[in-house]
Amino acid sequence: MIPILGQTALPIPDGFHNEPPANNPVVTGDQVTSDLVLDADVVVVGSGAGGAVLCAELAHAGKRVVMLEEGGYHTHSDFKGQEGWSYPNLYQDRGGRATEDQSISILQGRGVGGSTVVN
Ligand SMILES: Cc1cc2nc3c(=O)[nH]c(=O)nc-3n(C[C@H](O)[C@H](O)[C@H](O)COP(=O)(O)OP(=O)(O)OC[C@H]3O[C@@H](n4cnc5c(N)ncnc54)[C@H](O)[C@@H]3O)c2cc1C
């Protein structure tokens, strides 16, 4: 059988939510209006592929883990399919990150999920 180009994608469940769930553990910067004191065994900086897996493994091992992420927390309804929104909101340096001598550009994500959000 010849596959048909343009066929509707398989019905893969959408893991993102239009709105965060009620028990969402993510605290965004705009929700922090005073000093926030958290008690943790481990703090992981960065929520990308490396940080997220590390956090999951530590949590499964019974550690209390806090993950810090400098970028935004974006869910399904935020994604517009437009580069004009995506580069400034989902990439380090608005997509313009490069080596110090500017000879090599570096696309790197910035947000909860890190580069996995854009790869
Ligand atoms: C466009 C694109 C396509 C890709 N396609 C593929 C693919 O097809 N297959 C594949 O295997 N890989 C792909 N990759 C690569 C893959 O996404 C990365 O290798 C992987 O995500 C790196 O994981 P990481 O945890 O090291 O860093 P990242 O996922 O980049 O996460 C780092 C996180 O740390 C945060 N952070 C950095 N500094 C601080 C700080 N001081 N304080 C708080 N937070 C901070 C950043 O905002 C970011 O969210 C792609 C990458 C890009 C950009």
The ligand as an SDF file (V2000), in Angstrom:
LIG
                    3D

 53 58  0  0  0  0  0  0  0  0999 V2000
   15.3140   23.5340   17.2570 C   0  0  0  0  0  0  0  0  0  0  0  0
   15.9000   22.3310   17.9400 C   0  0  0  0  0  0  0  0  0  0  0  0
   15.6650   21.0710   17.4260 C   0  0  0  0  0  0  0  0  0  0  0  0
   16.1880   19.9370   18.0620 C   0  0  0  0  0  0  0  0  0  0  0  0
   15.8970   18.7040   17.5480 N   0  0  0  0  0  0  0  0  0  0  0  0
   16.3540   17.6010   18.1920 C   0  0  0  0  0  0  0  0  0  0  0  0
   16.0230   16.3000   17.7150 C   0  0  0  0  0  0  0  0  0  0  0  0
   15.3270   16.1450   16.7120 O   0  0  0  0  0  0  0  0  0  0  0  0
   16.5060   15.2230   18.3860 N   0  0  0  0  0  0  0  0  0  0  0  0
   17.2620   15.3820   19.5030 C   0  0  0  0  0  0  0  0  0  0  0  0
   17.6630   14.3610   20.0920 O   0  0  0  0  0  0  0  0  0  0  0  0
   17.5880   16.5900   19.9830 N   0  0  0  0  0  0  0  0  0  0  0  0
   17.1550   17.6870   19.3520 C   0  0  0  0  0  0  0  0  0  0  0  0
   17.4940   18.9290   19.8270 N   0  0  0  0  0  0  0  0  0  0  0  0
   18.4220   19.0170   20.9660 C   0  0  0  0  0  0  0  0  0  0  0  0
   17.7620   18.7740   22.3210 C   0  0  0  0  0  0  0  0  0  0  0  0
   16.5520   19.5100   22.4370 O   0  0  0  0  0  0  0  0  0  0  0  0
   18.7800   19.1970   23.3780 C   0  0  0  0  0  0  0  0  0  0  0  0
   19.9690   18.4630   23.2000 O   0  0  0  0  0  0  0  0  0  0  0  0
   18.2990   18.9690   24.7870 C   0  0  0  0  0  0  0  0  0  0  0  0
   17.0210   19.5530   25.0090 O   0  0  0  0  0  0  0  0  0  0  0  0
   19.3360   19.5690   25.7480 C   0  0  0  0  0  0  0  0  0  0  0  0
   18.9100   19.3690   27.0650 O   0  0  0  0  0  0  0  0  0  0  0  0
   19.5270   20.2210   28.2360 P   0  0  0  0  0  0  0  0  0  0  0  0
   18.7640   19.8540   29.4810 O   0  0  0  0  0  0  0  0  0  0  0  0
   20.9930   20.0670   28.2490 O   0  0  0  0  0  0  0  0  0  0  0  0
   19.2750   21.7500   27.8700 O   0  0  0  0  0  0  0  0  0  0  0  0
   17.9260   22.4910   27.4780 P   0  0  0  0  0  0  0  0  0  0  0  0
   16.8640   21.5430   27.0160 O   0  0  0  0  0  0  0  0  0  0  0  0
   18.3280   23.5720   26.5420 O   0  0  0  0  0  0  0  0  0  0  0  0
   17.4090   23.1150   28.8350 O   0  0  0  0  0  0  0  0  0  0  0  0
   18.1280   24.0870   29.5260 C   0  0  0  0  0  0  0  0  0  0  0  0
   17.1100   24.9210   30.3260 C   0  0  0  0  0  0  0  0  0  0  0  0
   17.8020   25.5960   31.3690 O   0  0  0  0  0  0  0  0  0  0  0  0
   17.3080   26.9020   31.4680 C   0  0  0  0  0  0  0  0  0  0  0  0
   18.3510   27.7160   32.0860 N   0  0  0  0  0  0  0  0  0  0  0  0
   19.5780   27.9870   31.5910 C   0  0  0  0  0  0  0  0  0  0  0  0
   20.2600   28.7510   32.4530 N   0  0  0  0  0  0  0  0  0  0  0  0
   19.4490   28.9480   33.5290 C   0  0  0  0  0  0  0  0  0  0  0  0
   19.5990   29.6540   34.7580 C   0  0  0  0  0  0  0  0  0  0  0  0
   20.7420   30.3020   35.0750 N   0  0  0  0  0  0  0  0  0  0  0  0
   18.5540   29.6710   35.6310 N   0  0  0  0  0  0  0  0  0  0  0  0
   17.3880   29.0110   35.3250 C   0  0  0  0  0  0  0  0  0  0  0  0
   17.2010   28.3350   34.1750 N   0  0  0  0  0  0  0  0  0  0  0  0
   18.2240   28.2990   33.2860 C   0  0  0  0  0  0  0  0  0  0  0  0
   16.9980   27.3050   30.0520 C   0  0  0  0  0  0  0  0  0  0  0  0
   16.0510   28.3610   29.9990 O   0  0  0  0  0  0  0  0  0  0  0  0
   16.4240   25.9950   29.4900 C   0  0  0  0  0  0  0  0  0  0  0  0
   15.0290   25.9180   29.6540 O   0  0  0  0  0  0  0  0  0  0  0  0
   16.9930   20.0680   19.2300 C   0  0  0  0  0  0  0  0  0  0  0  0
   17.2220   21.3600   19.7500 C   0  0  0  0  0  0  0  0  0  0  0  0
   16.6930   22.4820   19.1220 C   0  0  0  0  0  0  0  0  0  0  0  0
   16.9460   23.8480   19.7050 C   0  0  0  0  0  0  0  0  0  0  0  0
  1  2  1  0
  2  3  1  0
  2 52  2  0
  3  4  2  0
  4  5  1  0
  4 50  1  0
  5  6  2  0
  6  7  1  0
  6 13  1  0
  7  8  2  0
  7  9  1  0
  9 10  1  0
 10 11  2  0
 10 12  1  0
 12 13  2  0
 13 14  1  0
 14 15  1  0
 14 50  1  0
 15 16  1  0
 16 17  1  0
 16 18  1  0
 18 19  1  0
 18 20  1  0
 20 21  1  0
 20 22  1  0
 22 23  1  0
 23 24  1  0
 24 25  2  0
 24 26  1  0
 24 27  1  0
 27 28  1  0
 28 29  2  0
 28 30  1  0
 28 31  1  0
 31 32  1  0
 32 33  1  0
 33 34  1  0
 33 48  1  0
 34 35  1  0
 35 36  1  0
 35 46  1  0
 36 37  1  0
 36 45  1  0
 37 38  2  0
 38 39  1  0
 39 40  1  0
 39 45  2  0
 40 41  1  0
 40 42  2  0
 42 43  1  0
 43 44  2  0
 44 45  1  0
 46 47  1  0
 46 48  1  0
 48 49  1  0
 50 51  2  0
 51 52  1  0
 52 53  1  0
M  END
$$$$
